Amino acid sequence: MDVEFGRSSFYSGCQTPAGLGQDSIYLTVGGKTVIMDLATAKRFVEAAISVGQYHGLVE
């Protein structure tokens, strides 16, 4: 399975002047990409940290 996670400088669903978007994160799994709004990105990161701590992958 191919997984990529990184910074996105454009989120098409946000309301900004000139449609420039906002910084957020993206996740690509198996060729399918999701660009998250900031609220979703925050929940995703918090969940990833929680799972990582549970498995001893994050201190």
N, C-alpha and C positions, 0 to 999 in steps of 0.2 A: 504494500500500500504506500502510495506517495503522499506525504504530508508536508505542507509549508505554512508558516505562520509569520506574519510581519506587519509592518506599519503601512497603512494606506493613507494617502493624502487626499483621497476623494471618497465621499459617501454620497451617492446620488439622492438619497432620501431626505437629506437635511435641507432646511430653509436658510439659505445664505444668499447675500447679494451676488449677482452674476453667476449663480449656480456653481460656485467654486468648491463647495463641499467643506468638509472639516476633517482634521486628522483623526484617525481611528485605527482599528486593526482589521486584518483580513485573515481568513483561514481557508486553505485549499486542501481538500482531501479527495484523492482519486480523481483529480481533474475538475472537481466542482468547487467553485469559490463563493464564499460568503464575505461580504464587506459589512461590518457591524457598525451601527450607530454607537455613540459613546456609552449610553446606558447599558446596552447589550454587551459591549466590549468589557465594561467594568464587571458585570455579573459573570461573564465567561472567565475572566482572569481570576476573580475571587474563587470560582468553582475549581479552576485548574490548580490553584495554590492549595486549596483545601484537600483535594485528592492527592496532590503531591506530598503534602504533609502526612496524610494518613498512611501512605505507602513508604514514608521515610525518604522520599526523593528531594524534599525541600525542608530546610531547617527552620 
